[in-house]
Amino acid sequence: APLIWNGKPGMPGLDDYIRSLEHTINLVGLDHVATSTDSMGTMDAYPPHGHDPDKLDYGRVTDEFDRLAKPEDTNNRQSPEIDGIQDYPKITQKLLDLGYPAEDIQKILGENLMRVFDETWNPDFFK
C-alpha cells in the first residue's frame, strides 16, 4: 500500500492501485508491466534467510504512511480492497470497466511475467 499511496489521509484502495498500474503502463508500455502477489501470500515458499523482516528499518518509507494512512496493522500494510490473490477478480473487473481488452489484461495479470521467465530462466543453473 505505501507504493500506491497518493499521500492523502486514509488507506489506498483499488482505485489507487489501478492509477499506479496505469501510470506505469504509460511510462514503460503495456508489454513491460505485470502484477503479482507479495511474498507474504506464499509464506514458506522461500528459503529461510538470516534477517527478520519485521526488524528492518523501513521508516523512511513507512513512517509518514503510517501516520496519515493509519493502517490497521503496520506489519501488514495491505489495502483491505487488495489483500491478496483472492482480490484479483476486482483488478480484472476494473480493467475491463476501463476498456482494456482481455488480451491486455492477461498480459498484465501474468503473461508478461511468463514471457520474461521464458526468455531469461535457465533451469540448468539449478542442476
C-alpha positions as CSV (number, residue, x, y, z in Angstrom):
1,A,0.0,0.0,0.0
2,P,2.8,2.6,0.6
3,L,3.9,2.2,-3.0
4,I,0.4,3.1,-4.4
5,W,-0.5,5.7,-1.8
6,N,-1.4,9.2,-3.0
7,G,-0.1,10.9,0.2
8,K,-3.6,11.7,1.5
9,P,-5.1,10.5,4.8
10,G,-6.6,7.1,4.6
11,M,-5.6,3.8,3.2
12,P,-5.2,3.5,-0.5
13,G,-7.6,1.1,-2.3
14,L,-8.4,-0.4,-5.6
15,D,-8.6,2.9,-7.5
16,D,-5.2,3.9,-6.2
17,Y,-3.8,0.5,-7.4
18,I,-5.3,1.0,-10.8
19,R,-4.0,4.6,-11.0
20,S,-0.5,3.3,-10.2
21,L,-0.8,0.5,-12.7
22,E,-1.9,2.8,-15.5
23,H,0.9,5.3,-14.6
24,T,3.4,2.5,-15.0
25,I,1.8,1.3,-18.3
26,N,2.0,4.9,-19.6
27,L,5.7,5.1,-18.6
28,V,7.0,1.8,-20.0
29,G,4.3,0.3,-22.1
30,L,1.8,-2.5,-21.5
31,D,4.2,-5.3,-22.6
32,H,6.5,-4.4,-19.7
33,V,4.1,-4.3,-16.8
34,A,2.8,-7.1,-14.6
35,T,1.3,-7.6,-11.3
36,S,1.8,-10.3,-8.8
37,T,1.2,-11.2,-5.2
38,D,3.5,-10.2,-2.4
39,S,5.7,-12.9,-0.9
40,M,3.6,-12.7,2.3
41,G,0.9,-14.5,0.3
42,T,3.2,-17.5,-0.2
43,M,4.7,-18.0,3.3
44,D,7.4,-20.7,3.4
45,A,7.8,-20.6,-0.3
46,Y,11.2,-19.1,0.0
47,P,14.3,-20.4,1.7
48,P,15.0,-19.1,5.2
49,H,17.2,-16.0,5.4
50,G,19.2,-14.5,8.2
51,H,17.3,-11.3,8.8
52,D,14.0,-10.7,10.5
53,P,11.9,-8.6,8.1
54,D,9.9,-7.1,11.0
55,K,13.2,-5.6,12.3
56,L,14.3,-3.9,9.1
57,D,14.3,-0.1,9.1
58,Y,11.5,0.9,6.7
59,G,10.9,4.1,8.5
60,R,11.8,6.5,5.6
61,V,9.2,4.8,3.5
62,T,6.5,3.9,6.0
63,D,6.5,6.5,8.9
64,E,4.5,9.1,7.0
65,F,2.3,6.5,5.5
66,D,1.5,5.0,8.9
67,R,0.8,8.5,10.4
68,L,-1.6,9.5,7.6
69,A,-3.0,6.3,6.1
70,K,-3.4,4.7,9.6
71,P,-3.2,1.0,8.5
72,E,-4.9,-1.3,10.9
73,D,-1.8,-3.5,11.1
74,T,1.7,-2.0,10.5
75,N,3.1,-5.5,9.9
76,N,0.6,-5.9,7.0
77,R,0.1,-2.6,5.2
78,Q,-2.1,-4.1,2.5
79,S,-5.1,-2.3,1.3
80,P,-8.3,-4.0,2.6
81,E,-9.6,-3.9,-1.0
82,I,-6.5,-5.7,-2.4
83,D,-5.2,-8.0,0.2
84,G,-4.1,-11.0,-1.9
85,I,-4.7,-13.1,-4.9
86,Q,-8.3,-13.6,-3.9
87,D,-8.9,-10.0,-4.9
88,Y,-7.5,-10.4,-8.5
89,P,-11.1,-10.6,-9.9
90,K,-11.6,-7.0,-8.7
91,I,-8.5,-5.8,-10.6
92,T,-9.7,-7.7,-13.7
93,Q,-13.2,-6.2,-13.5
94,K,-11.8,-2.7,-13.0
95,L,-9.5,-3.1,-16.1
96,L,-12.5,-4.4,-18.1
97,D,-14.6,-1.5,-16.9
98,L,-11.9,0.9,-18.1
99,G,-12.0,-0.7,-21.6
100,Y,-8.8,-2.8,-21.5
101,P,-9.1,-5.7,-23.9
102,A,-9.0,-9.2,-22.4
103,E,-5.6,-9.9,-24.1
104,D,-4.0,-6.8,-22.5
105,I,-5.4,-7.8,-19.1
106,Q,-4.0,-11.3,-19.5
107,K,-0.6,-9.8,-20.1
108,I,-0.8,-7.6,-17.0
109,L,-2.0,-10.5,-14.8
110,G,0.7,-12.9,-15.8
111,E,1.5,-13.4,-19.4
112,N,4.2,-10.7,-19.4
113,L,5.9,-12.3,-16.4
114,M,5.8,-15.7,-18.1
115,R,7.3,-14.2,-21.2
116,V,10.2,-12.8,-19.2
117,F,10.6,-16.1,-17.3
118,D,10.7,-17.9,-20.6
119,E,13.3,-15.5,-22.1
120,T,15.6,-15.4,-19.0
121,W,15.1,-18.5,-16.9
122,N,17.9,-21.0,-17.1
123,P,16.8,-24.2,-15.5
124,D,20.2,-25.8,-16.0
125,F,21.6,-23.3,-13.5
126,F,19.8,-25.2,-10.7
127,K,21.0,-28.7,-11.6
